[in-house]
Each structure stands twice: as C-alpha cells, then as structure tokens.
Amino acid sequence: INAEYGGALANLSLRYDDIRKQCVSSGVLKNLINSMTAHKEEAEVQEQGCCALCNISTNQPAIQAQVADMGGIECIITALKVHKSDEMVVGNYRELRIDSNYLSSMSDL
C-alpha cells in the first residue's frame, strides 16, 4: 500500500461507514498496518496511514479493538517516534481515541 492508496482510503473511510467495516473484513486494514510497518522511514506513508487508521476507527469501538489487535497502536507509536516533528503524523495521532491505560504504559514516547 503506497501513500496515494492510504490517502484515498483515508478519504473514503471518513465519509462512508460501510467502507470502514469492509476495510476490516477484506484485510485492507491489516495490509495498511503491514505497509506502515514495512515503510517506517517514509513520512508520506506514515502520514496517510495514520490518517486512514484515524478515519477508519473514529467512533468505531469494535474497529478500534481490531486495530489494536493487529498491531496498529504499536505501528502508530513507531511512526510518532520516527516522525515526531511531522505535523500530520502527530495531528492524526491526537485524533485517535486510544485507550489511555495502554498509552500510559508507553513511557518512552
């Protein structure tokens, strides 16, 4: 998954609830997380990936749990560490509703 695909996914999932659910059931969400993991150093992939994860999981507790189970939270934390001065990565992180107990355990962030 490249940055353009991540951007399109972010836009579509923001507007359509059924696309959010299809992202999980079709494996797109897992592919997105895998792509972000494989391309940690590529800022645009991380920006669009974080935006897509945010849009897919906003107000969707079941999807948020699946993002966590698939390693999405660790992926986002890695993106924050590698691209800590990138406003898009940081901004999308702030929009995510991640369990505060989990984040408090990440003391080196």
N, C-alpha and C positions, 0 to 999 in steps of 0.2 A: 504494500500500500504506500503510495507516494503522497507528497504533501497536497497535491491538487485533489486527489481522491479523498484525503482526510478533510479538506476544506468543503468539498461537495457533501460529504457525509455529515459534517457539522451543520451545514445549512439545511439539509433535508430533515435531519433529526430534530432540529429546532422547531420546525413547522408541523411535522406530522408524527403523531403518537404511534401510528401503526408501523412506521418506519423504525422507530426506536425498538419496538418489540421484534421486528424482523431482523434487526442488526444482531440481536442475541440469538434468535433461533436459527439463523442461517450461518452463523460462525463469523460474521463480519466483525463483531466486537472483539473476538479472540484474535483475528487477523490484525486488527488495528493495534492491539496491545503488543502483539508479536513484532509488528513493524516498528513501533516506538522503541521496543527493547533492542531490536537489531540496529537501529539507526540513532543511537543515543546522542551522537555528536552533531546531528543535522538539526539545526534550530527550527527550520520551517516544518519538518516532520513533527517535531515536538510541539510546536505552536498549534498546528492544525489537529494533531492527535489529542492534545489536552482540550482544545475547543470541542472536538467531537465527543470526547468522553463526558465533558460537562453537559453538552446538549442532550446526549443520549440518556444520561442518568438523572437529570433535573426532575424533581418531583416524582421519581420512579423508584421507590424503595426496593422493589424486587430486582430491578436492573442494577441499582447501586450495590446490592449484595453480590450480584454476579460479577460486576466489575472488580470488586474486592477479591472474590474467589479466584478470578482469572489472573490476578497479579497486577491489576490496573493501578492500585494505590501505590505499590512499590515503583511501578513504571513512572507515575506522576512525580513521586518523590525524587527519583533519579533525574527526571527532566528538570526539576527545580534546582537540584544540586549542580547539574552541568550547565544550566542556562539561567542562573539565578538573577542575571541582570536583564533578561528578556521580558519585556512588559507583557507580551501576550501569554507566555507560559505562566507567569506569576498571576496575571489577571484571571485567567481561566481556572487556576488553582483556587483562587479566592471565591469563585462562583460555585465550586463543588461543595456539596454537603457531605463531608466525610466525617465519620464517627470521631468525635473529639478524643475519646479514650485511646483510639489507635494512634492518632497524631501525637498525643502527648507522650507516647512511648518512643517516638522518633526524635530523641533529644539532639541528634547531630544535624538536624535540618537547619 
